[in-house]
Structures are given as structure tokens and as C-alpha cells.
Amino acid sequence: MTRFRWVGGLLLTAGVAYLVTLSVTLTNATAQWLPLVIIGQFAIAMVLALGINRFSPMVSLLLFFVYAATMGLSIGLIVQFY
């Protein structure tokens, strides 16, 4: 059962990236906020890495899903511009 949560994160990343490529409004909003999204991704990764032993499993999973969604924003924008 635990393995499927990580697949859910990958599906969330792919789904958000797909939505970004379909919506012009979402693409423009993501492009406008891209530096903040990238800094946020880095911050979430650092918080997870430094606090993984102190967080409850649910908090860690929530942060992972937030990270996966922001990664989908970045990947969708890269695919859109490519």
C-alpha cells in the first residue's frame, strides 16, 4: 500500500503538468510566478530533508504532494515552451 502513494505523487505531477499545457491562463500565471515556484520547491525539499525524522508521516506525505504539484507546474511550463 505504501508504494502506491509515491505513484500518486507522480500522477499528481503529470496531471498538473498536463493542465498547465492545456490552459493558457494557467501557463501565463505559472510563467509569471516561476521564480517563486522554484524557490518554493527548493524550500520544501530542504524542509523535508532536514525535518523528515521530526514530522509525522501525514505531514511528510502532504509536503511531498505539495512538492509534486509544484514540480508539475514547472514541468508543464517547460513542456509548453519547448
N, C-alpha and C positions, 0 to 999 in steps of 0.2 A: 504494500500500500504506500509506503514512503517513497518509493521510486517514482510513482506517478505524479507526485506533487512537483517534481522537477520538470517533468514533461509538461505539466500545466504552466509552468513559468515560460517554457519555450513556446508553447501555444499562445500564451499571452503576448509575448514579444512579436511573434509572427502576426497575430491578429491586429495589434496596434500598428505595426508597420504596414499592413495591408490597408487599414483605414486611412493612414496618412497618405498613401499613394492614391487612394480614391478621391479624397476630399481636398479641393483646392483651398478651402478655408483653413482646414487643419494643417495643410502644408505651409501656408503662409504664417499661421500662428507659431508653428514649430520653428520655422526659419527665423522668426523674429526673436524667439526665446531660446535659441540653440545654445548660446554660451551659458545661460543659466541652467539649462538641462544637462549639459556636460559637466558643469561644476557640481550639480546635484548628484549626478551619477557617481562622481568621484567621492563625494562626501558620504553617500550611502554605502559605497564599497568600504571606505575607511571605518565607518561606524560598525558595519558588520564584522570586519576583520578584527577590530580592536575589542569589540564587546560581545563576541559570539558566546563566550563562556558565561557571561552575566545575564544575557537575555533569556527569556522563556522561549520555548520552541515556536509559539504562536507569533511572538514579536519578530523573531528571526524570519519566519515564513512571510509575514506581512512586509517586512523590509525587502525581502527577496522579490516579492511580487511587484512592489513599487519600483525596484531596480529594473525588473524585467519590462515593465511598462515604459519606463523612460528610455530603456535601450531600444524598444520598438519605435519610439518617436525618432530617435537618432537614425536607426537603420532605415526606417521609412523615408526619411528626408534624403539620406544618401542615395537610396534606390531611385527616388523621384528625380533627383538632379543628375543621376548617372544616365 
